[in-house]
């Protein structure tokens, strides 16, 4: 089995790009929650000024957050460019370089979608911007995972996966979470679809519980730990959704009256959005781990079969 090499600087740069995307999404989520998306009618300029020279610290809240979101987007873009440059110099595998290039391409596309959303004043593009952003973050997280020491160690010495371990379930769960994220985006931007979004959340949770039980039975730590995290995030996400619902509609039985634009409402809605992104990322990376182990186990079986076949003539000769 081919030994993979660990490149510390490439891993650190991928990790930095992924981490830098978190505040970008948090500010972007707050912009959507508060309705600041059209603080500027222009793009890539801000009020007709260069984005880097625009004085934004003393602006109104909508312009402060929206411009901050744009600057964070530029930071992630620069980090993505550096990632591609370093990958082309040190990465020993072509597919790693291709993933780095894909990350940069997705960041550029994401920026264009966000800018076009402003120039067209389109809620549909705003929703696409949010969904695609979650997918880009998942891709960055995947790259960080495959560049890490643990991934390389597992690739060089994979644990045995139980026969028949469910790949269908592994691919179904992130697709369900992505659809749930789509329902949430539709509710967030178009203010409709509350009941489908709330109902489907429990369907997703049931599948996550099934997958968690499956991972626990496998006795493979590389699957058990992320499955546990996935379950915890799923439960926490439902609780945040309940909190967001209460801050919007109130809870008369407990004497809580919802107030439009309250800090509680903003906090729960933005936290619910961010946890949804982390939920999608976690389920997708778990799926990747399952398929990776299947492939590694298959390769090992093939190598063992080939080794046994090569030694057969010698055994016959000794007889």
C-alpha positions in Angstrom: 0.0 0.0 0.0 1.4 3.4 -1.0 2.6 5.5 2.0 1.2 9.0 2.1 3.3 11.9 3.3 2.4 14.6 5.8 3.0 18.1 4.7 2.7 20.3 7.9 2.5 23.7 6.2 -0.1 22.6 3.7 -2.2 21.2 6.5 -1.8 24.3 8.5 -2.8 26.5 5.6 -5.9 24.4 4.9 -6.8 24.5 8.5 -6.3 28.3 8.6 -8.5 28.7 5.5 -11.3 26.6 7.1 -11.1 28.4 10.4 -11.1 31.8 8.7 -14.4 30.8 7.0 -16.1 30.4 10.3 -16.3 34.2 11.2 -17.1 34.9 7.5 -20.2 32.6 7.9 -21.1 33.9 11.3 -21.1 37.5 10.1 -22.9 36.5 6.9 -25.5 34.7 9.0 -26.0 37.8 11.1 -26.3 39.9 8.0 -29.2 37.7 6.8 -30.8 37.5 10.2 -30.9 41.2 10.5 -31.7 41.9 6.8 -28.5 43.8 6.1 -27.9 42.1 2.7 -28.7 45.2 0.7 -26.8 47.7 2.9 -24.9 48.6 -0.3 -26.6 48.7 -3.7 -23.2 48.2 -5.4 -20.5 45.5 -5.7 -17.5 45.0 -5.6 -17.4 48.6 -4.5 -19.0 49.8 -1.3 -20.9 53.1 -1.7 -18.8 53.5 -4.8 -15.5 53.3 -2.9 -12.8 50.7 -3.1 -13.5 47.9 -0.7 -10.1 48.1 1.0 -10.2 51.9 1.5 -13.8 52.3 2.6 -14.2 53.7 6.1 -16.6 51.4 7.7 -15.9 51.5 11.5 -18.2 54.5 12.0 -21.0 53.4 9.7 -24.5 52.3 10.6 -24.9 48.7 11.8 -26.1 47.3 8.4 -23.1 48.8 6.5 -20.6 47.8 9.3 -21.6 44.1 9.2 -22.1 43.8 5.4 -18.7 45.4 4.7 -17.1 43.3 7.4 -18.5 40.3 5.6 -17.0 41.4 2.4 -13.6 41.9 3.9 -13.7 38.5 5.6 -14.5 37.1 2.2 -11.4 38.7 0.7 -9.3 37.2 3.5 -10.6 33.7 2.7 -9.9 34.3 -1.0 -6.3 35.3 -0.3 -5.8 32.2 1.9 -7.3 30.0 -0.9 -4.8 31.4 -3.4 -1.9 30.7 -1.0 -3.3 27.2 -0.5 -3.2 26.4 -4.2 0.4 27.9 -4.5 1.7 25.7 -1.6 -0.2 22.6 -2.8 1.3 22.9 -6.3 4.8 23.1 -4.7 4.6 20.4 -2.1 1.6 18.1 -2.6 2.8 14.7 -3.9 -0.7 13.6 -5.0 -2.5 15.1 -8.0 -5.9 14.8 -6.4 -4.9 16.9 -3.4 -3.8 19.7 -5.8 -7.1 19.4 -7.6 -9.1 19.7 -4.4 -7.1 22.8 -3.5 -7.9 24.3 -6.9 -11.5 23.3 -6.4 -11.6 25.2 -3.1 -10.3 28.3 -4.7 -12.7 28.0 -7.6 -15.6 27.6 -5.2 -14.6 30.6 -3.2 -14.5 32.7 -6.3 -17.9 31.4 -7.4 -19.3 32.1 -3.9 -18.1 35.7 -4.1 -19.7 36.2 -7.5 -23.0 34.7 -6.3 -22.9 37.1 -3.3 -22.1 40.1 -5.4 -24.7 39.3 -8.0 -27.2 38.9 -5.2 -26.6 42.5 -4.3 -26.6 43.9 -7.9 -29.8 42.0 -8.7 -31.4 42.4 -5.3 -32.4 38.7 -5.5 -33.6 36.6 -2.5 -33.1 33.5 -4.6 -29.5 34.3 -5.0 -29.2 35.1 -1.3 -30.5 31.6 -0.6 -28.1 30.0 -3.1 -25.3 32.0 -1.6 -26.0 30.5 1.8 -26.4 26.9 0.7 -23.4 27.0 -1.5 -21.3 28.6 1.3 -22.2 25.6 3.5 -21.0 23.2 0.8 -17.8 25.2 0.3 -17.0 25.0 4.0 -17.6 21.3 3.9 -15.2 20.9 1.1 -12.6 22.9 3.0 -13.1 20.7 6.0 -12.7 17.6 3.9 -9.4 19.0 2.6 -8.2 19.7 6.1 -9.1 16.2 7.2 -7.3 14.4 4.3 -4.2 16.4 4.9 -4.1 15.6 8.7 -1.8 13.0 10.4 -4.8 10.9 11.5 -6.1 10.4 7.9 -2.6 9.4 6.7 -2.2 7.0 9.6 -5.5 5.3 8.9 -4.7 5.2 5.2 -1.4 3.4 5.9 -2.9 1.0 8.5 -6.7 0.9 8.2 -8.9 -0.8 10.8 -11.1 -3.6 9.6 -14.6 -2.5 8.8 -17.4 -5.1 9.5 -18.7 -6.8 6.4 -21.8 -5.2 5.0 -21.3 -1.9 6.9 -23.8 0.5 5.4 -22.6 2.8 2.7 -26.1 3.6 1.7 -26.9 5.0 5.1 -23.6 6.9 5.2 -24.5 8.7 1.9 -28.2 9.1 2.8 -27.7 11.1 6.0 -25.7 14.1 4.6 -28.2 14.3 1.7 -31.1 14.4 4.2 -29.2 17.1 6.2 -28.6 19.1 3.0 -32.3 18.9 2.1 -33.2 20.1 5.6 -30.7 22.9 5.2 -32.5 23.8 1.9 -35.8 23.9 3.8 -34.3 26.1 6.4 -32.9 28.5 3.8 -36.3 28.7 2.1 -37.9 29.6 5.5 -35.1 32.0 6.3 -35.3 34.0 3.0 -38.9 33.6 1.9 -40.6 33.2 5.3 -42.5 30.1 4.3 -42.2 26.4 5.0 -42.0 26.4 8.8 -43.9 23.1 9.4 -42.0 21.1 6.7 -38.7 22.3 8.2 -39.7 21.5 11.7 -41.1 18.1 10.9 -38.2 17.0 8.7 -35.8 17.8 11.5 -37.0 14.8 13.4 -36.7 12.6 10.4 -33.1 13.6 10.1 -32.5 13.0 13.8 -33.9 9.4 13.5 -31.4 8.6 10.7 -28.6 10.1 12.7 -29.4 7.9 15.7 -29.5 4.9 13.4 -26.1 5.8 12.0 -24.7 6.4 15.5 -25.8 3.0 16.7 -24.3 1.4 13.6 -21.0 3.2 14.2 -21.0 2.1 17.9 -21.4 -1.5 16.9 -18.6 -1.3 14.4 -16.0 -0.8 17.2 -14.0 1.4 14.9 -12.9 4.5 16.9 -12.4 6.5 13.7 -16.1 6.2 13.1 -17.5 6.1 16.6 -16.1 9.5 17.7 -17.5 11.6 14.8 -20.8 9.7 15.0 -21.1 10.7 18.6 -20.3 14.3 17.7 -22.8 14.1 14.8 -25.5 13.0 17.2 -24.8 15.7 19.8 -24.8 18.4 17.1 -28.1 17.1 15.7 -29.8 17.2 19.1 -28.3 20.7 19.8 -29.5 21.9 16.5 -33.1 20.9 17.3 -32.9 22.7 20.6 -31.6 25.8 18.9 -34.4 25.5 16.4 -36.9 25.4 19.3 -35.3 28.4 20.8 -35.5 30.3 17.5 -39.2 29.4 17.2 -39.9 30.6 20.7 -38.1 33.9 20.2 -40.1 34.5 17.0 -43.6 33.3 18.1 -43.3 33.6 21.9 -44.3 31.1 24.6 -47.5 32.4 26.3 -47.7 29.5 28.7 -44.4 30.6 30.2 -45.2 34.3 30.0 -42.6 34.9 27.2 -43.6 37.4 24.6 -41.6 37.5 21.4 -40.1 40.9 20.3 -39.2 41.5 16.7 -35.5 42.3 16.4 -34.6 41.3 19.9 -31.0 40.1 20.6 -32.4 36.7 21.7 -34.0 36.3 18.3 -30.9 37.3 16.5 -28.7 35.0 18.6 -30.8 31.9 18.3 -31.4 32.3 14.5 -27.8 32.9 13.7 -26.6 30.1 16.0 -29.2 27.7 14.5 -27.8 28.6 11.0 -24.2 28.0 12.1 -24.9 24.7 13.8 -26.7 23.6 10.7 -23.6 24.2 8.7 -21.5 22.3 11.2 -24.1 19.5 11.1 -23.9 19.2 7.3 -20.1 19.2 7.5 -19.9 16.5 10.2 -22.3 14.1 8.4 -20.5 14.6 5.1 -17.1 13.9 6.6 -18.4 10.8 8.4 -19.7 9.5 5.0 -16.2 10.1 3.5 -14.6 8.1 6.3 -17.0 5.2 5.7 -16.3 5.1 2.0 -12.5 5.5 2.6 -12.4 2.5 5.0 -14.4 0.4 2.5 -11.9 1.2 -0.2 -8.8 0.6 2.0 -10.2 -2.7 3.2 -10.9 -3.7 -0.5 -7.4 -2.7 -1.5 -5.9 -4.7 1.4 -7.9 -7.8 0.4 -6.8 -7.5 -3.2 -3.1 -7.2 -2.1 -3.4 -10.2 0.2 -5.0 -12.2 -2.6 -2.3 -11.2 -5.0 0.4 -12.1 -2.5 -1.1 -15.5 -1.9 -1.3 -16.1 -5.7 2.4 -15.1 -6.1 3.5 -17.6 -3.5 1.5 -20.5 -4.9 4.0 -21.7 -7.5 6.8 -21.8 -4.9 4.6 -23.9 -2.7 3.9 -26.3 -5.5 7.6 -26.5 -6.4 8.5 -27.4 -2.8 6.0 -30.3 -3.0 
